[in-house]
Amino acid sequence: MSAVPRIPLLIGGKLVQSKTTEWRDVINPATQEVVAQVPFATREELDLAVADSKRAFQTWRNTSQGARVRVMLNLQKLVRDNTAKLAELITIEHGKTLPDAEGEVGRGLEVIEHACAMATLQLGEYAENAATGIDVYTLVQPLGVCAGITAFNFPIMLPCFMFPIAVTAGNAFILKPSEQDPSSSLLLAQLALEAGLPPGVLNVVHGGPDMANAICDHPDIKALSFIGSTHVGTHIYRRASEAGKRCQAMMGAKNHSIVLPDADREAALNQLLGASFGAAGQRCMAISVAVLVGEARDWLPDFVERARKLKVSAGVDRGADLGPLVSPNARKRVEALIEQGTKEGAELVLDGRNIEVSGYAKGNFVGPTVFNNVTADMAIYKEEVFGPVLCVVGVDTLEEAVDFINRNPNGNGVSIFTQDGGAARYFQNNIDVGQVGINLPIPVPVAWFSFTGSRASKLGDLGPNGKQAVLFWTQTKTVTARWAAHHKEVNTTISMK
């Protein structure tokens, strides 16, 4: 029996050891230590989980809104009490710093707290005497068994973007967390059961592409949420949609930040540093392109010196500003893109390759990296690097900056630093990106507003969180009813008589 712990499935309220023959090592990216093994569950195990959720749904959908909300009230307390443990698991398996991991848990908590308002979020509408003696009203009802497939970069926040709203609205849920860092996601699900979710309302299965495809194809899963890369998200959306499912896919990004010369220099540079290099750039909302306007281009040397001083270390080092990339393959890919950037003519003003971190010689570390004079035809601009690499573009005017960003196919997030209200208003009205930040770099909205990425960054009409999430995880049923006495003659017209 291996000394490395094997991560179980969660089915029917119980931790179940998979019968699969295929296991994947979960690696600490700072040390390359194998910290666990995760199963690639079988199709039969997915069928068992879905059947269990389908049974649980029949009772859960008829459970009172108050009872469902009280589970979320209990869950937010449990998550708050277990923040340190959840953050530690994130750091061990993902690599991000402990403060960043704790911040992630906090953003997940926002969604759980928002779900506590479901009694008012799930209200229908009522019109008395819409026609003579006829009332029309809507019911906002759960869909059934729903599912979520999450990326590695936020193993707590991304599941929270999905199941708290879904189950509080009355659905049952199947979660497939990333196979790269699944332990914190599993613990979160266990806390939800401890909070009072009945067995089967939330089940967890593990796996890779085959499991994702099986979830897309399963006839008893009614809706699917995905957060991850554009390539995978496009496949998931098409396959799930062809199988008749409601689907949302939040995908890749190339987020820009405009810096105008009237901006608060100290605030702009420091916030740009954090947004570009925090979590080693492994955020779909990371700022990976800085568009410096006019005299703001003169600020680049100062920015580079600040970036050079950022501390790169293992995530358990609370003094670290950024930790390792999630895997050796991720590091190789980022380093290959850096090399390609130099070959294509970008000016490499800060090179984070070959960085040495004392005590962690085997870690997947890449330090802050800055390219200047980047053009739109370069690979480092066209591709989502997903590493601590910032591309710098210089333009003369705000209008040029907006036009440049709007030509990029992605539309996840964008920001501007300025003290000019007119410039900010022009920017927010003319930029073609879903989430806009003004004097803050990563405009991820609070949980009671919807995540509104657009264009190539999103497939599906409705995003996570806020009102859109409630609409996504429910169906509206319109009832037209007449109970009063009415004429008994034949009516062959469309009029309600």
Buried (B, 14 or more C-beta within 10 A) or exposed (E): EEEEEEBBBBBBBEEBEBEBEEBBEBBBBBBBEBBBBBBBBBBEBBEBBBBBBBBBBEEBBEEEBEEBBBBBBBBBBBBEEBBEEBBBBBBBBBBBBBBBBBBBBBBBBBBBBBBBBBEEBBEEEEEEEBEEBBBBBBEBBBBBBBBBBBBBBBBBBBBBBBBBBBBBBBBBBBBBBBBBBBBBBBBBBBBBBEBBBBBBBBBBBBBBEBBBBBBBBBEEBBBBBBBBBBEBBBBBBBBBBEBEBBBBBBBBBBBBBBBBBBBEBEEBBBBBBBBBBBBBBBBBBBBBBBBBBBEBBEBBEEBBEBBEEBEBBBBBBEEBBBBBBBBBEBBEBBBEBBEBBEEBEBEBBBBBBEBEBEEBEBBBBBBBBBBBEBEEEBBBBEBBBBBBBBBBBBBEEBEBBBEBBBEBEBBBBBBBBBEBEEBBEBBBEEBEBBBBBBBBBBBBBEBBBBBBBBBBBBBBEBBBBBEBBBBBBBBEEEEEEEEEEEEEEEEEEEEBE
